[in-house]
């Protein structure tokens, strides 16, 4: 199993996500305060709440991520590039762009690669993730999506938007194996359905570099309760034999 030493290390392996499209500002503030409390690797929020996230997380080590072409990815390249530029101006650290699945299904790999390259050129050394929606793809399409993402200069492949996610550990392991084989230089984020420490640990053990979860706070708090806040009082023993 993956060797996680403490809750702080676990939080650093989670991108705490809230892309709820009907969330209120007060609810988002509560979410961001939780992220700050546990010091996650990053938060992922909609463009609407990027400025608020930058404000609340100022002074912390939690990075701010947001999405481009979410959740369907069928915007044209110019629109996605414009979204990336707008997010960059807001101070986003990590960018997540949804792949155009129509292009992928039609094997228009040059269009996908060009789109990724243009977005990467705009954001420079900021982190770029390509969401490929593995649940909607055949294995060979996952392989091609991973390859074209790597060729385009993306830093990560992310497996799902969360709307149609793999729902079993074996599906996730299969996705990880395909990506590692066909795009060995790219990193992997698994997203969708990870709501407890056991599942998170299985995903990391299988080879994911990081986890995305809207249940990140609950995962880390529960782990902390089990591993760090449990007090065990040893029973007294005697080392001498009774007569």
Phi and psi in degrees as GROMACS dihedral restraints (atoms count N, CA, C in turn):
[ dihedral_restraints ]
;  ai    aj    ak    al  type     phi  dphi    fc
    3     4     5     6     1   -66.2    20    10
    4     5     6     7     1   135.8    20    10
    6     7     8     9     1   -90.6    20    10
    7     8     9    10     1    87.0    20    10
    9    10    11    12     1   -94.9    20    10
   10    11    12    13     1   124.2    20    10
   12    13    14    15     1   -85.8    20    10
   13    14    15    16     1   -32.0    20    10
   15    16    17    18     1  -161.3    20    10
   16    17    18    19     1   175.5    20    10
   18    19    20    21     1   -67.3    20    10
   19    20    21    22     1   -30.1    20    10
   21    22    23    24     1   -65.1    20    10
   22    23    24    25     1   -41.4    20    10
   24    25    26    27     1   -66.8    20    10
   25    26    27    28     1   -39.0    20    10
   27    28    29    30     1   -62.1    20    10
   28    29    30    31     1   -44.5    20    10
   30    31    32    33     1   -60.9    20    10
   31    32    33    34     1   -33.5    20    10
   33    34    35    36     1   -70.6    20    10
   34    35    36    37     1   -11.1    20    10
   36    37    38    39     1  -103.0    20    10
   37    38    39    40     1    10.7    20    10
   39    40    41    42     1  -125.3    20    10
   40    41    42    43     1   131.8    20    10
   42    43    44    45     1   -96.7    20    10
   43    44    45    46     1   106.3    20    10
   45    46    47    48     1   -77.1    20    10
   46    47    48    49     1   121.7    20    10
   48    49    50    51     1  -119.5    20    10
   49    50    51    52     1   135.5    20    10
   51    52    53    54     1  -145.0    20    10
   52    53    54    55     1    98.4    20    10
   54    55    56    57     1  -113.2    20    10
   55    56    57    58     1    27.4    20    10
   57    58    59    60     1   -62.6    20    10
   58    59    60    61     1   123.5    20    10
   60    61    62    63     1   -85.1    20    10
   61    62    63    64     1     1.2    20    10
   63    64    65    66     1  -123.3    20    10
   64    65    66    67     1    18.6    20    10
   66    67    68    69     1   -72.8    20    10
   67    68    69    70     1   142.0    20    10
   69    70    71    72     1   -86.5    20    10
   70    71    72    73     1   165.1    20    10
   72    73    74    75     1   -62.5    20    10
   73    74    75    76     1   -40.0    20    10
   75    76    77    78     1   -65.3    20    10
   76    77    78    79     1   -37.8    20    10
   78    79    80    81     1   -67.0    20    10
   79    80    81    82     1   -39.3    20    10
   81    82    83    84     1   -65.9    20    10
   82    83    84    85     1   -39.2    20    10
   84    85    86    87     1   -59.3    20    10
   85    86    87    88     1   -42.6    20    10
   87    88    89    90     1   -62.0    20    10
   88    89    90    91     1   -43.6    20    10
   90    91    92    93     1   -59.2    20    10
   91    92    93    94     1   -45.9    20    10
   93    94    95    96     1   -68.5    20    10
   94    95    96    97     1   -35.0    20    10
   96    97    98    99     1   -65.5    20    10
   97    98    99   100     1   -36.4    20    10
   99   100   101   102     1   -64.9    20    10
  100   101   102   103     1   -40.9    20    10
  102   103   104   105     1   -62.4    20    10
  103   104   105   106     1   -40.8    20    10
  105   106   107   108     1   -67.6    20    10
  106   107   108   109     1   -38.0    20    10
  108   109   110   111     1   -59.4    20    10
  109   110   111   112     1   -44.6    20    10
  111   112   113   114     1   -98.9    20    10
  112   113   114   115     1    -6.3    20    10
  114   115   116   117     1    60.2    20    10
  115   116   117   118     1    57.2    20    10
  117   118   119   120     1   -66.6    20    10
  118   119   120   121     1   166.1    20    10
  120   121   122   123     1   -58.8    20    10
  121   122   123   124     1   -46.8    20    10
  123   124   125   126     1  -157.4    20    10
  124   125   126   127     1   167.0    20    10
  126   127   128   129     1  -109.9    20    10
  127   128   129   130     1   150.6    20    10
  129   130   131   132     1  -121.8    20    10
  130   131   132   133     1   116.8    20    10
  132   133   134   135     1  -131.8    20    10
  133   134   135   136     1   165.2    20    10
  135   136   137   138     1   -70.1    20    10
  136   137   138   139     1   159.8    20    10
  138   139   140   141     1   -53.9    20    10
  139   140   141   142     1   -29.9    20    10
  141   142   143   144     1   -56.5    20    10
  142   143   144   145     1   -35.5    20    10
  144   145   146   147     1  -109.9    20    10
  145   146   147   148     1    13.5    20    10
  147   148   149   150     1   -62.0    20    10
  148   149   150   151     1   -47.1    20    10
  150   151   152   153     1   -62.2    20    10
  151   152   153   154     1   -40.8    20    10
  153   154   155   156     1   -63.7    20    10
  154   155   156   157     1   -42.8    20    10
  156   157   158   159     1   -62.2    20    10
  157   158   159   160     1   -42.7    20    10
  159   160   161   162     1   -62.1    20    10
  160   161   162   163     1   -38.5    20    10
  162   163   164   165     1   -66.8    20    10
  163   164   165   166     1   -50.8    20    10
  165   166   167   168     1   -70.9    20    10
  166   167   168   169     1   -35.5    20    10
  168   169   170   171     1   -90.0    20    10
  169   170   171   172     1     2.9    20    10
  171   172   173   174     1   -57.7    20    10
  172   173   174   175     1   130.8    20    10
  174   175   176   177     1    92.2    20    10
  175   176   177   178     1   -13.2    20    10
  177   178   179   180     1   -95.2    20    10
  178   179   180   181     1   174.8    20    10
  180   181   182   183     1   -96.4    20    10
  181   182   183   184     1     4.9    20    10
  183   184   185   186     1   -76.9    20    10
  184   185   186   187     1   122.1    20    10
  186   187   188   189     1   -80.9    20    10
  187   188   189   190     1   157.8    20    10
  189   190   191   192     1  -109.8    20    10
  190   191   192   193     1   122.7    20    10
  192   193   194   195     1  -115.1    20    10
  193   194   195   196     1   154.7    20    10
  195   196   197   198     1  -150.3    20    10
  196   197   198   199     1   178.8    20    10
  198   199   200   201     1  -118.4    20    10
  199   200   201   202     1   152.0    20    10
  201   202   203   204     1  -126.3    20    10
  202   203   204   205     1   131.7    20    10
  204   205   206   207     1    63.1    20    10
  205   206   207   208     1    33.5    20    10
  207   208   209   210     1   -94.1    20    10
  208   209   210   211     1   137.6    20    10
  210   211   212   213     1  -103.0    20    10
  211   212   213   214     1    -2.0    20    10
  213   214   215   216     1   -98.4    20    10
  214   215   216   217     1   -25.8    20    10
  216   217   218   219     1    77.3    20    10
  217   218   219   220     1    11.1    20    10
  219   220   221   222     1   -95.8    20    10
  220   221   222   223     1     8.0    20    10
  222   223   224   225     1   -63.8    20    10
  223   224   225   226     1   155.4    20    10
  225   226   227   228     1   -74.8    20    10
  226   227   228   229     1   166.3    20    10
  228   229   230   231     1   -61.0    20    10
  229   230   231   232     1   -41.7    20    10
  231   232   233   234     1   -58.6    20    10
  232   233   234   235     1   -39.4    20    10
  234   235   236   237     1   -66.6    20    10
  235   236   237   238     1   -42.1    20    10
  237   238   239   240     1   -66.5    20    10
  238   239   240   241     1   -39.6    20    10
  240   241   242   243     1   -63.2    20    10
  241   242   243   244     1   -40.4    20    10
  243   244   245   246     1   -63.9    20    10
  244   245   246   247     1   -40.4    20    10
  246   247   248   249     1   -61.1    20    10
  247   248   249   250     1   -43.6    20    10
  249   250   251   252     1   -61.1    20    10
  250   251   252   253     1   -43.7    20    10
  252   253   254   255     1   -62.9    20    10
  253   254   255   256     1   -42.2    20    10
  255   256   257   258     1   -63.0    20    10
  256   257   258   259     1   -41.6    20    10
  258   259   260   261     1   -67.1    20    10
  259   260   261   262     1   -38.8    20    10
  261   262   263   264     1   -60.3    20    10
  262   263   264   265     1   -43.2    20    10
  264   265   266   267     1   -63.6    20    10
  265   266   267   268     1   -26.9    20    10
  267   268   269   270     1   -82.9    20    10
  268   269   270   271     1    -9.3    20    10
  270   271   272   273     1    96.7    20    10
  271   272   273   274     1    19.2    20    10
  273   274   275   276     1   -64.1    20    10
  274   275   276   277     1   140.6    20    10
  276   277   278   279     1   -96.2    20    10
  277   278   279   280     1   -34.4    20    10
  279   280   281   282     1  -129.9    20    10
  280   281   282   283     1   130.0    20    10
  282   283   284   285     1  -113.5    20    10
  283   284   285   286     1   133.5    20    10
  285   286   287   288     1  -122.3    20    10
  286   287   288   289     1   115.4    20    10
  288   289   290   291     1  -111.5    20    10
  289   290   291   292     1   133.4    20    10
  291   292   293   294     1   -82.9    20    10
  292   293   294   295     1   129.5    20    10
  294   295   296   297     1   -65.6    20    10
  295   296   297   298     1   151.0    20    10
  297   298   299   300     1   -82.0    20    10
  298   299   300   301     1   102.4    20    10
  300   301   302   303     1   -67.9    20    10
  301   302   303   304     1   -27.4    20    10
  303   304   305   306     1   -64.1    20    10
  304   305   306   307     1   -44.1    20    10
  306   307   308   309     1   -60.1    20    10
  307   308   309   310     1   -41.6    20    10
  309   310   311   312     1   -65.4    20    10
  310   311   312   313     1   -45.1    20    10
  312   313   314   315     1   -62.6    20    10
  313   314   315   316     1   -33.7    20    10
  315   316   317   318     1   -88.6    20    10
  316   317   318   319     1     3.8    20    10
  318   319   320   321     1    59.6    20    10
  319   320   321   322     1    37.8    20    10
  321   322   323   324     1   -92.6    20    10
  322   323   324   325     1    64.3    20    10
  324   325   326   327     1   -65.1    20    10
  325   326   327   328     1   -31.5    20    10
  327   328   329   330     1   -64.6    20    10
  328   329   330   331     1   -35.1    20    10
  330   331   332   333     1   -68.9    20    10
  331   332   333   334     1   -40.2    20    10
  333   334   335   336     1   -65.3    20    10
  334   335   336   337     1   -47.0    20    10
  336   337   338   339     1   -62.0    20    10
  337   338   339   340     1   -41.7    20    10
  339   340   341   342     1   -63.4    20    10
  340   341   342   343     1   -40.3    20    10
  342   343   344   345     1   -61.7    20    10
  343   344   345   346     1   -46.2    20    10
  345   346   347   348     1   -62.5    20    10
  346   347   348   349     1   -43.8    20    10
  348   349   350   351     1   -60.9    20    10
  349   350   351   352     1   -41.5    20    10
  351   352   353   354     1   -65.8    20    10
  352   353   354   355     1   -40.5    20    10
  354   355   356   357     1   -67.6    20    10
  355   356   357   358     1   -42.0    20    10
  357   358   359   360     1   -64.0    20    10
  358   359   360   361     1   -37.1    20    10
  360   361   362   363     1   -63.9    20    10
  361   362   363   364     1   -38.5    20    10
  363   364   365   366     1   -66.8    20    10
  364   365   366   367     1   -43.2    20    10
  366   367   368   369     1   -89.7    20    10
  367   368   369   370     1   -10.4    20    10
  369   370   371   372     1    64.1    20    10
  370   371   372   373     1  -124.2    20    10
  372   373   374   375     1   -86.0    20    10
  373   374   375   376     1     5.6    20    10
  375   376   377   378     1   -70.4    20    10
  376   377   378   379     1   156.6    20    10
  378   379   380   381     1   -76.7    20    10
  379   380   381   382     1   132.0    20    10
  381   382   383   384     1  -118.5    20    10
  382   383   384   385     1   126.0    20    10
  384   385   386   387     1  -114.7    20    10
  385   386   387   388     1   140.6    20    10
  387   388   389   390     1  -110.7    20    10
  388   389   390   391     1   118.3    20    10
  390   391   392   393     1   -86.7    20    10
  391   392   393   394     1   120.2    20    10
  393   394   395   396     1  -107.8    20    10
  394   395   396   397     1    -6.8    20    10
  396   397   398   399     1    55.6    20    10
  397   398   399   400     1    66.1    20    10
  399   400   401   402     1   -61.9    20    10
  400   401   402   403     1   -29.5    20    10
  402   403   404   405     1   -62.9    20    10
  403   404   405   406     1   -24.2    20    10
  405   406   407   408     1   -93.3    20    10
  406   407   408   409     1     4.1    20    10
  408   409   410   411     1  -121.2    20    10
  409   410   411   412     1   151.8    20    10
  411   412   413   414     1   -78.1    20    10
  412   413   414   415     1   162.5    20    10
  414   415   416   417     1   -58.7    20    10
  415   416   417   418     1   -40.7    20    10
  417   418   419   420     1   -67.0    20    10
  418   419   420   421     1   -30.3    20    10
  420   421   422   423     1   -71.9    20    10
  421   422   423   424     1   -35.8    20    10
  423   424   425   426     1   -62.1    20    10
  424   425   426   427     1   -43.0    20    10
  426   427   428   429     1   -61.0    20    10
  427   428   429   430     1   -46.3    20    10
  429   430   431   432     1   -67.3    20    10
  430   431   432   433     1   -37.3    20    10
  432   433   434   435     1   -63.4    20    10
  433   434   435   436     1   -41.8    20    10
  435   436   437   438     1   -65.3    20    10
  436   437   438   439     1   -43.1    20    10
  438   439   440   441     1   -63.0    20    10
  439   440   441   442     1   -45.9    20    10
  441   442   443   444     1   -68.7    20    10
  442   443   444   445     1   -31.4    20    10
  444   445   446   447     1   -65.6    20    10
  445   446   447   448     1   -44.6    20    10
  447   448   449   450     1   -63.9    20    10
  448   449   450   451     1   -44.9    20    10
  450   451   452   453     1   -63.4    20    10
  451   452   453   454     1   -30.8    20    10
  453   454   455   456     1   -79.0    20    10
  454   455   456   457     1    -9.8    20    10
  456   457   458   459     1    98.7    20    10
  457   458   459   460     1    11.7    20    10
  459   460   461   462     1   -67.4    20    10
  460   461   462   463     1   152.1    20    10
  462   463   464   465     1   -89.6    20    10
  463   464   465   466     1   -31.6    20    10
  465   466   467   468     1  -136.6    20    10
  466   467   468   469     1   150.5    20    10
  468   469   470   471     1  -104.7    20    10
  469   470   471   472     1   130.7    20    10
  471   472   473   474     1  -111.8    20    10
  472   473   474   475     1   135.7    20    10
  474   475   476   477     1   -83.0    20    10
  475   476   477   478     1   -15.0    20    10
  477   478   479   480     1  -161.4    20    10
  478   479   480   481     1   154.1    20    10
  480   481   482   483     1   -80.5    20    10
  481   482   483   484     1   -21.5    20    10
  483   484   485   486     1   105.8    20    10
  484   485   486   487     1   -14.4    20    10
  486   487   488   489     1   -80.3    20    10
  487   488   489   490     1   -36.7    20    10
  489   490   491   492     1  -134.9    20    10
  490   491   492   493     1    88.2    20    10
  492   493   494   495     1  -106.4    20    10
  493   494   495   496     1   148.1    20    10
  495   496   497   498     1   -54.8    20    10
  496   497   498   499     1   135.4    20    10
  498   499   500   501     1  -111.9    20    10
  499   500   501   502     1    15.3    20    10
  501   502   503   504     1  -143.9    20    10
  502   503   504   505     1   144.9    20    10
  504   505   506   507     1   -57.0    20    10
  505   506   507   508     1   -35.9    20    10
  507   508   509   510     1   -68.2    20    10
  508   509   510   511     1   -32.5    20    10
  510   511   512   513     1   -65.4    20    10
  511   512   513   514     1   -43.2    20    10
  513   514   515   516     1   -64.4    20    10
  514   515   516   517     1   -42.0    20    10
  516   517   518   519     1   -63.2    20    10
  517   518   519   520     1   -40.7    20    10
  519   520   521   522     1   -60.1    20    10
  520   521   522   523     1   -44.2    20    10
  522   523   524   525     1   -61.4    20    10
  523   524   525   526     1   -44.3    20    10
  525   526   527   528     1   -60.5    20    10
  526   527   528   529     1   -45.6    20    10
  528   529   530   531     1   -61.6    20    10
  529   530   531   532     1   -42.0    20    10
  531   532   533   534     1   -64.4    20    10
  532   533   534   535     1   -46.3    20    10
  534   535   536   537     1   -64.5    20    10
  535   536   537   538     1   -44.2    20    10
  537   538   539   540     1   -63.4    20    10
  538   539   540   541     1   -35.3    20    10
  540   541   542   543     1   -73.2    20    10
  541   542   543   544     1   -42.6    20    10
  543   544   545   546     1   -99.2    20    10
  544   545   546   547     1   -13.9    20    10
  546   547   548   549     1  -142.6    20    10
  547   548   549   550     1    67.6    20    10
  549   550   551   552     1   -65.8    20    10
  550   551   552   553     1   -15.9    20    10
  552   553   554   555     1   -91.2    20    10
  553   554   555   556     1   -12.0    20    10
  555   556   557   558     1   -93.2    20    10
  556   557   558   559     1   148.5    20    10
  558   559   560   561     1   -89.2    20    10
  559   560   561   562     1   165.6    20    10
  561   562   563   564     1  -127.0    20    10
  562   563   564   565     1   129.5    20    10
  564   565   566   567     1  -116.1    20    10
  565   566   567   568     1   125.8    20    10
  567   568   569   570     1   -97.3    20    10
  568   569   570   571     1   129.6    20    10
  570   571   572   573     1  -133.3    20    10
  571   572   573   574     1   144.7    20    10
  573   574   575   576     1   110.1    20    10
  574   575   576   577     1   116.2    20    10
  576   577   578   579     1    80.7    20    10
  577   578   579   580     1     2.8    20    10
  579   580   581   582     1   -87.1    20    10
  580   581   582   583     1   103.6    20    10
  582   583   584   585     1  -127.5    20    10
  583   584   585   586     1     9.8    20    10
  585   586   587   588     1  -152.8    20    10
  586   587   588   589     1   160.9    20    10
  588   589   590   591     1   -63.8    20    10
  589   590   591   592     1   -38.6    20    10
  591   592   593   594     1   -58.7    20    10
  592   593   594   595     1   -47.0    20    10
  594   595   596   597     1   -64.6    20    10
  595   596   597   598     1   -43.1    20    10
  597   598   599   600     1   -59.5    20    10
  598   599   600   601     1   -43.6    20    10
  600   601   602   603     1   -65.1    20    10
  601   602   603   604     1   -38.2    20    10
  603   604   605   606     1   -63.4    20    10
  604   605   606   607     1   -41.8    20    10
  606   607   608   609     1   -63.8    20    10
  607   608   609   610     1   -44.4    20    10
  609   610   611   612     1   -67.0    20    10
  610   611   612   613     1   -39.9    20    10
  612   613   614   615     1   -62.0    20    10
  613   614   615   616     1   -34.5    20    10
  615   616   617   618     1   -72.1    20    10
  616   617   618   619     1   -14.4    20    10
  618   619   620   621     1   123.4    20    10
  619   620   621   622     1     1.0    20    10
  621   622   623   624     1   -66.6    20    10
  622   623   624   625     1   146.3    20    10
  624   625   626   627     1   -85.4    20    10
  625   626   627   628     1   -29.0    20    10
  627   628   629   630     1  -158.7    20    10
  628   629   630   631     1   162.6    20    10
  630   631   632   633     1  -119.3    20    10
  631   632   633   634     1   141.0    20    10
  633   634   635   636     1  -108.5    20    10
  634   635   636   637     1   134.5    20    10
  636   637   638   639     1  -158.0    20    10
  637   638   639   640     1   138.5    20    10
  639   640   641   642     1   -83.8    20    10
  640   641   642   643     1    -1.9    20    10
  642   643   644   645     1  -108.5    20    10
  643   644   645   646     1    19.8    20    10
  645   646   647   648     1   -56.6    20    10
  646   647   648   649     1   -41.7    20    10
  648   649   650   651     1   -63.3    20    10
  649   650   651   652     1   -44.5    20    10
  651   652   653   654     1   -65.7    20    10
  652   653   654   655     1   -38.9    20    10
  654   655   656   657     1   -60.8    20    10
  655   656   657   658     1   -49.4    20    10
  657   658   659   660     1   -70.8    20    10
  658   659   660   661     1   -41.2    20    10
  660   661   662   663     1   -63.7    20    10
  661   662   663   664     1   -41.3    20    10
  663   664   665   666     1   -66.3    20    10
  664   665   666   667     1   -41.5    20    10
  666   667   668   669     1   -60.3    20    10
  667   668   669   670     1   -43.9    20    10
  669   670   671   672     1   -62.5    20    10
  670   671   672   673     1   -41.1    20    10
  672   673   674   675     1   -62.2    20    10
  673   674   675   676     1   -41.7    20    10
  675   676   677   678     1   -74.2    20    10
  676   677   678   679     1   -39.8    20    10
  678   679   680   681     1  -100.0    20    10
  679   680   681   682     1   -26.6    20    10
  681   682   683   684     1  -120.4    20    10
  682   683   684   685     1   -22.4    20    10
  684   685   686   687     1  -107.3    20    10
  685   686   687   688     1     1.4    20    10
  687   688   689   690     1   -86.2    20    10
  688   689   690   691     1   120.6    20    10
  690   691   692   693     1   -98.3    20    10
  691   692   693   694     1   122.7    20    10
  693   694   695   696     1  -112.6    20    10
  694   695   696   697     1   120.8    20    10
  696   697   698   699     1  -100.4    20    10
  697   698   699   700     1   112.7    20    10
  699   700   701   702     1   -63.1    20    10
  700   701   702   703     1   143.5    20    10
  702   703   704   705     1   -73.4    20    10
  703   704   705   706     1   141.8    20    10
  705   706   707   708     1   -65.3    20    10
  706   707   708   709     1   141.7    20    10
  708   709   710   711     1  -131.0    20    10
  709   710   711   712     1   157.8    20    10
  711   712   713   714     1  -116.8    20    10
  712   713   714   715     1   142.2    20    10
  714   715   716   717     1   -99.2    20    10
  715   716   717   718     1     5.1    20    10
  717   718   719   720     1  -111.0    20    10
  718   719   720   721     1   146.1    20    10
  720   721   722   723     1   -77.2    20    10
  721   722   723   724     1   132.1    20    10
  723   724   725   726     1   -72.5    20    10
  724   725   726   727     1   146.9    20    10
